[in-house]
Amino acid sequence: MTRPDADDSGDVAVQSAFDELGRISFAEHSLESVLHTVTELAARVLPGEPIISVTILRNGNPRSVAVSGALAAELDEVQYRLGSGPCLSAAATGRPSELLDTLTPADWKEFATVAADEGCGSVLSFPLPCKNWSPVR
């Protein structure tokens, strides 16, 4: 027996996103192109209208390679300028970082102030492991 869901549209959106990912030919696309597609799809299917970005570290230097909107790019740049924030922490430690409430931050207070002023209430950052991973220095 299965439990009926009140809203199956979320399931359809997620399945559609996975179908689209499955059609990507990695031989025909750059890493940045694939990351851009993944970022756009995640922004479409995750609840709460999130903004999403992907940072890649090259020679210890962070760079946004995919963003779902201007605010995501702006908040990445704030972290890069400050040299700290949840995204950079996740990249440096290999562990998820979270800022549950930008109005009452335990960490990254300067970043949190900017994020709150721009209307961002919380931040969740996940590291993406890769073969050539290098921590922020």
Helices and strands as residue ranges (DSSP letters): H 9-22, H 31-45, E 53-58, E 61-67, H 70-82, H 86-93, E 97-99, H 109-117, E 123-125
